[in-house]
């Protein structure tokens, strides 16, 4: 067999495997547990193939294997403080922030969500002709001495855990503004469950941010991919661009392509869909 034919065959096998795994996750989203025998029958593949797929999905953090099947991950409602989160993946967040700044044009209005990656963006942001809207007190303080940046701080209830101003007042203000780009942080990114976070009030404010933006740019390190938290912010397809620090699993690339999401990884563009 020629080398090109072998490579083509491997690519077909990989695509089929990704499709199987996506179907397994769909089945698990409809039931708290699944069994190897049932999945084998539904997908028309051997039980040994299903077990290998479940092992791969467990290693990627999508599920937990059990005797004879698998169960969904626990839906996390735990939220570390902003200070605690700031020590995780510092270098990766700095890389993502630099990529984010490359997306900004002079004279634009940008919206910075509360979070450690968006705070790093604000820390690196040049003092240039921009309007910055934010619900983050740490970001507002960071930009307060800029001479050329016009700063608009949203009102609302202060969440001391994240330094975010959230709730009805923030959402009412967001309903009155239109921004060029939203830089959105998140706790979890999942193909089926979408963009999720741990607090219902903060999720509502994030959703209002999404509605106010012409372009939604998701900024998140690789640890957020495949995670599901308590409250949905929006469907994954509401995102226009995803900036992250590591290559995604093939099944995520397939989903991003299906949704028309541009993916930029670690300083270089990996996928661009039009």
N, C-alpha and C positions, 0 to 999 in steps of 0.2 A: 504493500500500500504506500502511495506517495505521501511525503511529509504534509503537503497541503490538505490531502484527504483525511489524514489522521487528525490534524488540527481542527478541521471542520467537524469531524465526528465528536471530538472532545467538547467543542463548543455547543453542539446540539445536546449532548448529555448534560452539560452544565445548566443549560437553559431549562431542560426538563426537570432537573433537580430543584432549581429555584422555584419553578412553578408548583412542584409538589409541596415544598416547604411553605409557600404562601398559602396553599390550600389547607395545610395542616393548621396553620395559625388562624385561618378563617373558621375552621371547625372548632378550635379551642375558644375562639371569641364567642361562639354560640352555646358553649357548654363549659362548666367548670373543670371537666376532666374528659379525656378521650382514651380509647383503648386501641392498642396496636392492631388487634384483629379487625376492629371496625374501620379503622383508617385504611388498612390493607384492602378491605372489600370496597370501600368508597373510591379509592384511587386506582384500584386494579393493579397493585404492585405487591411484591412479596413482603412478608412481615419483617424479614431481615433488612430490606430496603427502608421500611418505615422506621425501624429501630436506629439505623444509621442517621436518618434525617432527624429524628428526635434528639440524638446525641449532638448533632451539629447545632440544632436550635437551642439546646440547653447550654452549650458552650458559648453561644452568642447572647445568652441571657434572656431568651424569649419564653422559656418554660422550664418546668422542673419535671424530670422523669420520675415515674413511679413504677412499681412492679406491674408490668402488663400495659403500661401506657404513659400518660403525662398529665400534669395539672397546670393551670395558669399560674403565672407569678403572683405573689401577693401584690395588691395594689397599695403602694406606699403613700402614707399620709404624713410621714416624718419630714421635717424641714429643718436643716441646719441653719444657723444664723449666717448673716452676710460675712461676718468676721471669720467664721469657720470655713465657709465656702471659698473665701479669698485665697486660702493656702493650697487649694486643689488645682492642679493643672495650670500653674501660673504661666509657664512658658507657652503652652498651647493657647491660652487666652490672649497673650500678647500677640501671637501670630495672627489669630483670628481678628483681633482689633486692627492690626495693620492692613489686613485685607479689606476690612469694612471701610476704613478711611479711603481706600482706593475707589470705593463706589460712590463717594460723595463729590458733588460738583459745587463750585462757588455759587453763592446766591440761593442755594436750596434751603428748604425747611425740612429738618429731620426730627424724628421722634425717637428718643432713647428710653427704652424700657428700663425698669430697675433690674439690677443684677451685676454680678462680678465681671462678666465679659463686657457688658455695655459700659461699666465703670472704667474698665481698662481702655475702651474706645475713647471715652471722654478724656482720660488722662493723657492719651497720645494725640488727641485731636489738635491740629494746628489752630492758632488764633487767626481765623480768616472770616470772610464775609459769609456768615451762616445765621440761620435762625434755628435754635435748638429748643425743642419742647421736651420736657421730661417730668416724670412723676417720682423721681429719685432724689432724695435730699443729698446723699453723698455726691451724686453727679452734679447737682445744682451748686453745691459748695465748690466742687472741683473747677467748674466753669465760671464761677462768680467774678473772677478778676480779669476775664478775657475782655479785651478792648473792642474786638470786632465781631464777637458773637453776641447776637441778641438772644436772651435767655427767657423762656416762658416756663414757669413752674406750675404744674397742675395742683389744684387743691384736693383735699380729701382727708380721709382718716389715715393716720400714720401707723404702719405696721413696723414695729421696732425690730422684728426679726430680719426684715429685708431693707428697711429704710425707705419703703415705698409708700406713696400717698395713693390711696385706693378708695373705691366705693362710689356712691351716688354723685358726689360733687365732682370727682375726677371724671366720671363718665359723662356728666353734663357738659363739662368743658371740652372734652374730646369730641362730642357731637357737634361742636361749633368750629372745629378746626379741620383743615385739610393739609396734609403733609406730603412731601414728595416721597420720603422713605421712612419706614419704621424699622428700627433695629430691635428685634424681638428676642428676648431671652426665654428660656424654658427649663423645666425640670425633666421633661420626658418627650421623646419623639418616637412615634409608633405608626406603622403603616395603617393599621386598622383603627386605632384609638385616637390618632392625630396628635396634636400638641396639647400636653397636659401639665398641670401644676398641682400644688398640694393644698391651696387655699381658695375657697369658692369666691370670696370677695375680690381677691387679686386676679383670679381667672376672668371675672366679669370686666375688670378694668383692662386687662390685656386684650380681651375680645373687642372692646370699644376702640382700642388702639388700632387693631387690625382693620376695623371698619373705616377709620379716619385716613388710611394711608393709600397712596397710589401704588406703592411697591412695598411688599413685606419681605424684609431680609432677616432670616433666622440666623442667629449667631449662637453656636453651641459646640462644645468640645465633644469628642467621640463617646464619652461616658454617658451622654444623654440619649444616645441612639438605642432604640429597643426598650426603653424604659416607659412605664405607664404609671401615672400618678392619679390622685384622687379625682381631679376635676378637669374636664376638657376645656381648652381655650378656643380651639377651632380645628377644622379638618386640615389634614396635611396639605391638601390642594390649594388652600388659601395662601400658602407660601409661594413667593416668586423666586427667591434665591436662598440657598443654604450655604453658609460659610462654616467650615469645620476644619479639624486638624488632622484627620486620618481618613484613609480610604474607607468607603462603606462596603458592607456585604453586598454581593451581587443582587440579592432580592430587593435591597433598598434602592440601588441604582435603577432597577427595573421600575419600581414604584415612582421614583422621582421623574423618570422619563415619561411615564404614563400621565403624571400630573403636570408635566411641562415645567418642572422646577430646575433651575440652573444650579449646579453644584460646583463649588470652588473649594478645593482642599489644599491646606498647608501652603498657601502662596502661589498655587498654580491652578488654572482652570482645568477641571477634569471632564466635566460634562457641560454642554450648553445646549439647551433645547430652545427652539424658537416656535 
